[in-house]
Amino acid sequence: MPPEDFHRWFGATAYASDSSDQITIWVPSESIRRHIVNQYHDALFAALESLGRADTHVRFVVGGTEEDED
């Protein structure tokens, strides 16, 4: 992935949590969430698989603070 694409789509994301079977990532807007899910699902799955975490689900949540998850 070109650095400018990574910066554009993942630059404003933030780690929220990792419960071993699910990783939660904050994203700033629904449109960015949709784009990441639609365009990068396969690449994210391949990366998790290469780390031995093929059963891990990645959840993208629009928000950015822990209060938003409640």
Biopython code that builds the backbone (N, CA, C, O; Angstrom):
import numpy as np
from Bio.PDB.StructureBuilder import StructureBuilder

atoms = [
    (1, "MET", "N", (0.857, -1.169, 0.000)),
    (1, "MET", "CA", (0.000, 0.000, 0.000)),
    (1, "MET", "C", (0.905, 1.233, 0.000)),
    (1, "MET", "O", (1.822, 1.340, 0.813)),
    (2, "PRO", "N", (0.638, 2.150, -0.909)),
    (2, "PRO", "CA", (1.418, 3.390, -0.918)),
    (2, "PRO", "C", (1.231, 4.158, 0.404)),
    (2, "PRO", "O", (0.141, 4.156, 0.977)),
    (3, "PRO", "N", (2.291, 4.807, 0.876)),
    (3, "PRO", "CA", (2.197, 5.543, 2.152)),
    (3, "PRO", "C", (1.072, 6.571, 2.172)),
    (3, "PRO", "O", (0.434, 6.777, 3.205)),
    (4, "GLU", "N", (0.827, 7.217, 1.032)),
    (4, "GLU", "CA", (-0.250, 8.228, 1.044)),
    (4, "GLU", "C", (-1.628, 7.595, 1.213)),
    (4, "GLU", "O", (-2.512, 8.202, 1.817)),
    (5, "ASP", "N", (-1.824, 6.376, 0.687)),
    (5, "ASP", "CA", (-3.097, 5.672, 0.909)),
    (5, "ASP", "C", (-3.229, 5.269, 2.372)),
    (5, "ASP", "O", (-4.294, 5.416, 2.972)),
    (6, "PHE", "N", (-2.140, 4.759, 2.939)),
    (6, "PHE", "CA", (-2.183, 4.381, 4.349)),
    (6, "PHE", "C", (-2.525, 5.598, 5.209)),
    (6, "PHE", "O", (-3.379, 5.522, 6.093)),
    (7, "HIS", "N", (-1.860, 6.705, 4.946)),
    (7, "HIS", "CA", (-2.122, 7.925, 5.720)),
    (7, "HIS", "C", (-3.561, 8.393, 5.539)),
    (7, "HIS", "O", (-4.210, 8.788, 6.508)),
    (8, "ARG", "N", (-4.062, 8.351, 4.313)),
    (8, "ARG", "CA", (-5.421, 8.828, 4.025)),
    (8, "ARG", "C", (-6.470, 8.003, 4.768)),
    (8, "ARG", "O", (-7.380, 8.569, 5.373)),
    (9, "TRP", "N", (-6.357, 6.667, 4.731)),
    (9, "TRP", "CA", (-7.416, 5.828, 5.273)),
    (9, "TRP", "C", (-7.171, 5.346, 6.702)),
    (9, "TRP", "O", (-8.125, 5.083, 7.433)),
    (10, "PHE", "N", (-5.924, 5.230, 7.105)),
    (10, "PHE", "CA", (-5.634, 4.706, 8.438)),
    (10, "PHE", "C", (-5.000, 5.735, 9.369)),
    (10, "PHE", "O", (-4.832, 5.463, 10.558)),
    (11, "GLY", "N", (-4.648, 6.906, 8.855)),
    (11, "GLY", "CA", (-3.948, 7.908, 9.652)),
    (11, "GLY", "C", (-4.727, 8.428, 10.840)),
    (11, "GLY", "O", (-4.135, 8.780, 11.860)),
    (12, "ALA", "N", (-6.044, 8.482, 10.728)),
    (12, "ALA", "CA", (-6.859, 9.015, 11.825)),
    (12, "ALA", "C", (-7.503, 7.914, 12.658)),
    (12, "ALA", "O", (-8.343, 8.195, 13.512)),
    (13, "THR", "N", (-7.113, 6.652, 12.415)),
    (13, "THR", "CA", (-7.647, 5.571, 13.231)),
    (13, "THR", "C", (-6.861, 5.476, 14.530)),
    (13, "THR", "O", (-5.756, 6.006, 14.643)),
    (14, "ALA", "N", (-7.442, 4.800, 15.502)),
    (14, "ALA", "CA", (-6.761, 4.629, 16.789)),
    (14, "ALA", "C", (-7.126, 3.275, 17.386)),
    (14, "ALA", "O", (-8.266, 2.820, 17.285)),
    (15, "TYR", "N", (-6.151, 2.650, 18.001)),
    (15, "TYR", "CA", (-6.360, 1.389, 18.693)),
    (15, "TYR", "C", (-7.314, 1.612, 19.859)),
    (15, "TYR", "O", (-7.165, 2.572, 20.615)),
    (16, "ALA", "N", (-8.293, 0.726, 20.002)),
    (16, "ALA", "CA", (-9.202, 0.803, 21.140)),
    (16, "ALA", "C", (-8.988, -0.373, 22.088)),
    (16, "ALA", "O", (-8.825, -0.173, 23.291)),
    (17, "SER", "N", (-8.988, -1.617, 21.550)),
    (17, "SER", "CA", (-8.800, -2.775, 22.432)),
    (17, "SER", "C", (-8.495, -4.025, 21.626)),
    (17, "SER", "O", (-8.708, -4.079, 20.414)),
    (18, "ASP", "N", (-7.983, -5.043, 22.343)),
    (18, "ASP", "CA", (-7.700, -6.345, 21.757)),
    (18, "ASP", "C", (-8.053, -7.384, 22.806)),
    (18, "ASP", "O", (-7.375, -7.504, 23.826)),
    (19, "SER", "N", (-9.118, -8.133, 22.551)),
    (19, "SER", "CA", (-9.557, -9.151, 23.508)),
    (19, "SER", "C", (-9.190, -10.545, 23.026)),
    (19, "SER", "O", (-9.838, -11.522, 23.401)),
    (20, "SER", "N", (-8.180, -10.644, 22.217)),
    (20, "SER", "CA", (-7.639, -11.864, 21.614)),
    (20, "SER", "C", (-8.492, -12.407, 20.474)),
    (20, "SER", "O", (-7.930, -12.853, 19.473)),
    (21, "ASP", "N", (-9.808, -12.394, 20.571)),
    (21, "ASP", "CA", (-10.620, -12.827, 19.436)),
    (21, "ASP", "C", (-11.232, -11.642, 18.679)),
    (21, "ASP", "O", (-11.877, -11.829, 17.647)),
    (22, "GLN", "N", (-11.028, -10.427, 19.194)),
    (22, "GLN", "CA", (-11.540, -9.230, 18.520)),
    (22, "GLN", "C", (-10.628, -8.038, 18.793)),
    (22, "GLN", "O", (-10.255, -7.763, 19.934)),
    (23, "ILE", "N", (-10.286, -7.349, 17.724)),
    (23, "ILE", "CA", (-9.532, -6.105, 17.829)),
    (23, "ILE", "C", (-10.503, -4.983, 17.474)),
    (23, "ILE", "O", (-11.186, -5.046, 16.452)),
    (24, "THR", "N", (-10.560, -3.973, 18.306)),
    (24, "THR", "CA", (-11.433, -2.833, 18.054)),
    (24, "THR", "C", (-10.573, -1.622, 17.724)),
    (24, "THR", "O", (-9.607, -1.304, 18.418)),
    (25, "ILE", "N", (-10.959, -0.958, 16.638)),
    (25, "ILE", "CA", (-10.252, 0.223, 16.134)),
    (25, "ILE", "C", (-11.237, 1.372, 16.014)),
    (25, "ILE", "O", (-12.318, 1.219, 15.446)),
    (26, "TRP", "N", (-10.856, 2.532, 16.556)),
    (26, "TRP", "CA", (-11.674, 3.737, 16.392)),
    (26, "TRP", "C", (-11.407, 4.325, 15.003)),
    (26, "TRP", "O", (-10.263, 4.369, 14.552)),
    (27, "VAL", "N", (-12.458, 4.768, 14.337)),
    (27, "VAL", "CA", (-12.339, 5.485, 13.067)),
    (27, "VAL", "C", (-13.127, 6.783, 13.177)),
    (27, "VAL", "O", (-14.111, 6.842, 13.914)),
    (28, "PRO", "N", (-12.712, 7.828, 12.456)),
    (28, "PRO", "CA", (-13.341, 9.138, 12.649)),
    (28, "PRO", "C", (-14.700, 9.329, 11.996)),
    (28, "PRO", "O", (-15.446, 10.225, 12.390)),
    (29, "SER", "N", (-15.045, 8.499, 10.995)),
    (29, "SER", "CA", (-16.333, 8.707, 10.327)),
    (29, "SER", "C", (-16.844, 7.404, 9.730)),
    (29, "SER", "O", (-16.083, 6.462, 9.509)),
    (30, "GLU", "N", (-18.130, 7.370, 9.477)),
    (30, "GLU", "CA", (-18.748, 6.205, 8.862)),
    (30, "GLU", "C", (-18.213, 5.965, 7.450)),
    (30, "GLU", "O", (-18.035, 4.815, 7.050)),
    (31, "SER", "N", (-17.957, 7.014, 6.702)),
    (31, "SER", "CA", (-17.458, 6.826, 5.336)),
    (31, "SER", "C", (-16.059, 6.196, 5.339)),
    (31, "SER", "O", (-15.760, 5.362, 4.484)),
    (32, "ILE", "N", (-15.220, 6.577, 6.272)),
    (32, "ILE", "CA", (-13.893, 5.955, 6.370)),
    (32, "ILE", "C", (-14.034, 4.512, 6.840)),
    (32, "ILE", "O", (-13.339, 3.632, 6.332)),
    (33, "ARG", "N", (-14.911, 4.256, 7.790)),
    (33, "ARG", "CA", (-15.149, 2.892, 8.257)),
    (33, "ARG", "C", (-15.580, 1.999, 7.094)),
    (33, "ARG", "O", (-15.042, 0.908, 6.906)),
    (34, "ARG", "N", (-16.546, 2.470, 6.324)),
    (34, "ARG", "CA", (-17.047, 1.702, 5.174)),
    (34, "ARG", "C", (-15.950, 1.435, 4.160)),
    (34, "ARG", "O", (-15.820, 0.319, 3.656)),
    (35, "HIS", "N", (-15.162, 2.459, 3.863)),
    (35, "HIS", "CA", (-14.096, 2.311, 2.876)),
    (35, "HIS", "C", (-13.062, 1.275, 3.344)),
    (35, "HIS", "O", (-12.666, 0.403, 2.570)),
    (36, "ILE", "N", (-12.635, 1.365, 4.581)),
    (36, "ILE", "CA", (-11.647, 0.413, 5.101)),
    (36, "ILE", "C", (-12.206, -1.010, 5.033)),
    (36, "ILE", "O", (-11.523, -1.921, 4.565)),
    (37, "VAL", "N", (-13.424, -1.202, 5.492)),
    (37, "VAL", "CA", (-14.029, -2.533, 5.491)),
    (37, "VAL", "C", (-14.155, -3.067, 4.061)),
    (37, "VAL", "O", (-13.839, -4.228, 3.801)),
    (38, "ASN", "N", (-14.612, -2.232, 3.148)),
    (38, "ASN", "CA", (-14.829, -2.682, 1.767)),
    (38, "ASN", "C", (-13.540, -2.880, 0.984)),
    (38, "ASN", "O", (-13.446, -3.812, 0.185)),
    (39, "GLN", "N", (-12.557, -2.034, 1.192)),
    (39, "GLN", "CA", (-11.350, -2.076, 0.374)),
    (39, "GLN", "C", (-10.196, -2.870, 0.984)),
    (39, "GLN", "O", (-9.339, -3.362, 0.251)),
    (40, "TYR", "N", (-10.158, -3.002, 2.295)),
    (40, "TYR", "CA", (-8.990, -3.587, 2.942)),
    (40, "TYR", "C", (-9.284, -4.852, 3.743)),
    (40, "TYR", "O", (-8.400, -5.364, 4.429)),
    (41, "HIS", "N", (-10.498, -5.357, 3.668)),
    (41, "HIS", "CA", (-10.868, -6.564, 4.407)),
    (41, "HIS", "C", (-9.913, -7.715, 4.118)),
    (41, "HIS", "O", (-9.403, -8.339, 5.048)),
    (42, "ASP", "N", (-9.665, -8.004, 2.853)),
    (42, "ASP", "CA", (-8.813, -9.138, 2.488)),
    (42, "ASP", "C", (-7.379, -8.952, 2.979)),
    (42, "ASP", "O", (-6.761, -9.896, 3.471)),
    (43, "ALA", "N", (-6.857, -7.748, 2.848)),
    (43, "ALA", "CA", (-5.487, -7.478, 3.299)),
    (43, "ALA", "C", (-5.384, -7.595, 4.819)),
    (43, "ALA", "O", (-4.398, -8.123, 5.334)),
    (44, "LEU", "N", (-6.395, -7.107, 5.539)),
    (44, "LEU", "CA", (-6.391, -7.217, 6.996)),
    (44, "LEU", "C", (-6.481, -8.678, 7.429)),
    (44, "LEU", "O", (-5.787, -9.102, 8.353)),
    (45, "PHE", "N", (-7.342, -9.445, 6.755)),
    (45, "PHE", "CA", (-7.462, -10.861, 7.079)),
    (45, "PHE", "C", (-6.141, -11.590, 6.824)),
    (45, "PHE", "O", (-5.711, -12.407, 7.638)),
    (46, "ALA", "N", (-5.504, -11.292, 5.695)),
    (46, "ALA", "CA", (-4.219, -11.927, 5.366)),
    (46, "ALA", "C", (-3.156, -11.578, 6.407)),
    (46, "ALA", "O", (-2.356, -12.433, 6.789)),
    (47, "ALA", "N", (-3.146, -10.339, 6.859)),
    (47, "ALA", "CA", (-2.167, -9.928, 7.876)),
    (47, "ALA", "C", (-2.419, -10.662, 9.188)),
    (47, "ALA", "O", (-1.478, -11.135, 9.826)),
    (48, "LEU", "N", (-3.678, -10.760, 9.593)),
    (48, "LEU", "CA", (-3.994, -11.487, 10.825)),
    (48, "LEU", "C", (-3.654, -12.965, 10.687)),
    (48, "LEU", "O", (-3.132, -13.579, 11.618)),
    (49, "GLU", "N", (-3.949, -13.529, 9.529)),
    (49, "GLU", "CA", (-3.637, -14.933, 9.296)),
    (49, "GLU", "C", (-2.129, -15.188, 9.394)),
    (49, "GLU", "O", (-1.695, -16.190, 9.961)),
    (50, "SER", "N", (-1.343, -14.271, 8.836)),
    (50, "SER", "CA", (0.115, -14.428, 8.890)),
    (50, "SER", "C", (0.651, -14.322, 10.316)),
    (50, "SER", "O", (1.746, -14.801, 10.611)),
    (51, "LEU", "N", (-0.120, -13.695, 11.191)),
    (51, "LEU", "CA", (0.263, -13.576, 12.603)),
    (51, "LEU", "C", (-0.311, -14.707, 13.458)),
    (51, "LEU", "O", (-0.154, -14.716, 14.679)),
    (52, "GLY", "N", (-0.980, -15.664, 12.798)),
    (52, "GLY", "CA", (-1.598, -16.762, 13.532)),
    (52, "GLY", "C", (-2.890, -16.385, 14.212)),
    (52, "GLY", "O", (-3.296, -17.018, 15.186)),
    (53, "ARG", "N", (-3.544, -15.342, 13.695)),
    (53, "ARG", "CA", (-4.782, -14.856, 14.312)),
    (53, "ARG", "C", (-5.925, -14.836, 13.309)),
    (53, "ARG", "O", (-6.698, -13.879, 13.264)),
    (54, "ALA", "N", (-6.037, -15.889, 12.504)),
    (54, "ALA", "CA", (-7.076, -15.948, 11.472)),
    (54, "ALA", "C", (-8.486, -15.897, 12.049)),
    (54, "ALA", "O", (-9.418, -15.490, 11.356)),
    (55, "ASP", "N", (-8.659, -16.300, 13.301)),
    (55, "ASP", "CA", (-9.984, -16.281, 13.932)),
    (55, "ASP", "C", (-10.302, -14.964, 14.622)),
    (55, "ASP", "O", (-11.351, -14.829, 15.251)),
    (56, "THR", "N", (-9.408, -13.997, 14.510)),
    (56, "THR", "CA", (-9.624, -12.694, 15.149)),
    (56, "THR", "C", (-10.462, -11.799, 14.243)),
    (56, "THR", "O", (-10.169, -11.650, 13.057)),
    (57, "HIS", "N", (-11.493, -11.215, 14.808)),
    (57, "HIS", "CA", (-12.365, -10.276, 14.093)),
    (57, "HIS", "C", (-11.877, -8.858, 14.362)),
    (57, "HIS", "O", (-11.546, -8.515, 15.497)),
    (58, "VAL", "N", (-11.833, -8.031, 13.313)),
    (58, "VAL", "CA", (-11.484, -6.619, 13.490)),
    (58, "VAL", "C", (-12.773, -5.815, 13.396)),
    (58, "VAL", "O", (-13.497, -5.885, 12.403)),
    (59, "ARG", "N", (-13.042, -5.061, 14.432)),
    (59, "ARG", "CA", (-14.254, -4.238, 14.516)),
    (59, "ARG", "C", (-13.841, -2.776, 14.437)),
    (59, "ARG", "O", (-13.019, -2.311, 15.226)),
    (60, "PHE", "N", (-14.413, -2.059, 13.484)),
    (60, "PHE", "CA", (-14.151, -0.634, 13.333)),
    (60, "PHE", "C", (-15.340, 0.127, 13.889)),
    (60, "PHE", "O", (-16.476, -0.066, 13.458)),
    (61, "VAL", "N", (-15.061, 0.997, 14.856)),
    (61, "VAL", "CA", (-16.116, 1.739, 15.544)),
    (61, "VAL", "C", (-15.935, 3.226, 15.269)),
    (61, "VAL", "O", (-14.855, 3.782, 15.470)),
    (62, "VAL", "N", (-17.004, 3.858, 14.808)),
    (62, "VAL", "CA", (-16.960, 5.303, 14.581)),
    (62, "VAL", "C", (-17.009, 5.981, 15.933)),
    (62, "VAL", "O", (-17.914, 5.732, 16.730)),
    (63, "GLY", "N", (-16.054, 6.822, 16.186)),
    (63, "GLY", "CA", (-15.979, 7.521, 17.463)),
    (63, "GLY", "C", (-14.554, 7.915, 17.738)),
    (63, "GLY", "O", (-13.878, 8.502, 16.894)),
    (64, "GLY", "N", (-14.107, 7.585, 18.932)),
    (64, "GLY", "CA", (-12.729, 7.903, 19.234)),
    (64, "GLY", "C", (-12.422, 8.051, 20.695)),
    (64, "GLY", "O", (-11.289, 8.350, 21.071)),
    (65, "THR", "N", (-13.428, 7.845, 21.531)),
    (65, "THR", "CA", (-13.164, 7.880, 22.958)),
    (65, "THR", "C", (-13.759, 6.640, 23.582)),
    (65, "THR", "O", (-14.681, 6.040, 23.030)),
    (66, "GLU", "N", (-13.237, 6.256, 24.724)),
    (66, "GLU", "CA", (-13.748, 5.051, 25.386)),
    (66, "GLU", "C", (-15.213, 5.195, 25.755)),
    (66, "GLU", "O", (-15.933, 4.197, 25.798)),
    (67, "GLU", "N", (-15.673, 6.409, 26.023)),
    (67, "GLU", "CA", (-17.088, 6.608, 26.355)),
    (67, "GLU", "C", (-17.986, 6.217, 25.191)),
    (67, "GLU", "O", (-19.122, 5.793, 25.403)),
    (68, "ASP", "N", (-17.480, 6.357, 23.935)),
    (68, "ASP", "CA", (-18.287, 6.020, 22.764)),
    (68, "ASP", "C", (-18.604, 4.537, 22.690)),
    (68, "ASP", "O", (-19.608, 4.148, 22.094)),
    (69, "GLU", "N", (-17.755, 3.698, 23.291)),
    (69, "GLU", "CA", (-17.969, 2.261, 23.199)),
    (69, "GLU", "C", (-19.089, 1.787, 24.104)),
    (69, "GLU", "O", (-19.666, 0.731, 23.845)),
    (70, "ASP", "N", (-19.418, 2.519, 25.146)),
    (70, "ASP", "CA", (-20.452, 2.096, 26.095)),
    (70, "ASP", "C", (-21.818, 2.120, 25.509)),
    (70, "ASP", "O", (-22.788, 1.788, 26.191)),
]
sb = StructureBuilder()
sb.init_structure("model")
sb.init_model(0)
sb.init_chain("A")
sb.init_seg("    ")
for serial, (resi, resn, name, xyz) in enumerate(atoms, 1):
    if name == "N":
        sb.init_residue(resn, " ", resi, " ")
    sb.init_atom(name, np.array(xyz, "f"), 0.0, 1.0, " ", f" {name:<3s}", serial, name[0])
structure = sb.get_structure()
